[in-house]
């Protein structure tokens, strides 16, 4: 679940499975990014870390180091923080 960002401006969450982008008038010049949501929610997010989990972290039930990856509409995306969100995107953030 996407946590409530606590800030209900243009980019926010409501404890559901969606990042909400509201009040966009200029579609050509918008810049609501995935990183912007995490900033609004006060969650560390970059290509090496989400929350307190960093690349290389090992979970107690695994001997393998885990790695963060982002898929947008089923395709791996390496833009992480800079990805501009589009209506009906499916963003999957994996740490495994």
N, C-alpha and C positions, 0 to 999 in steps of 0.2 A: 504494500500500500504506500502511496505517496503521502508523506506527512503534511499536515497543515503548515503552510509557510509562516503563519502568524501575521503576515502582512498581506492584506487583500487588495493590492494595487493591480496593475495590469497582469502580472505574472504571479500566480499563487496556487495553493492546493487546499483541499477540504477534507483531508483524511480519507480520500477515495483513491481510485486507480488512475486519476487524470491530473495533468498539469493544466490549470486553467489560464488562458490568455484572453483578456477582455479589453474592450474599448480601443481596438485598433482601427484607425481611420485611414492611415496612409500605408496600404499594403506593400507598396514598392520599397519603402524605406524603413520598414519595421526591423527590429533587432532583438526580439525576445528569444534569448538563447537558453539552452539547457543549463549552462553555468549560471545564468541570471536567476533561474528558479532556485538552484541550490544556494546561491548567495542570499536570496530573500528568506529562505528557510534556515539560514545559518548552519548549513551542512558543508563540511569540507568535501570538495569534489574536483578532481583533476585526473589526468591520465595515469596517475600512480596511486590514488587514494579515494575512498568514499567513506564518510564518517571517520572512524578511527582505523579502518581496515586498509592496510597498505599492500602494494604488490610485494609478494614474497612471504606474506603472513601464512603460517601453517595452522590449520585448525586441528584440534586435539584428536580427531578421528582420521586424519590424513597425514601422510609423510610428504606429500607434494606441496610445494609453495603455490599459493593461489594468485590469480592475476585478474585485474579489472578489465572488462571489455564492454563496449556499447554497440548495440545493434539498432538500426533505425529501419523500420519496415522490413526486418529480416536480414538486412545487409550490414556487415560490420562497418562501423563509422569511427574514424580516428580523430574527429574534430572535438569530441568530448564537450568541453565547456562552450565552445564557439558555435555549436550546431544551432542554427536558427530553426525554431519549432514551426511546423506547418500543421494546419488543421488535419485532424485524423491520423497524424503520425502515430506509429506504435514504436515506442522507445523501450528497449529492454536493456537494463544495466545488470551485468553479471559479474560476480566476484566468485570465481571458482578455480 
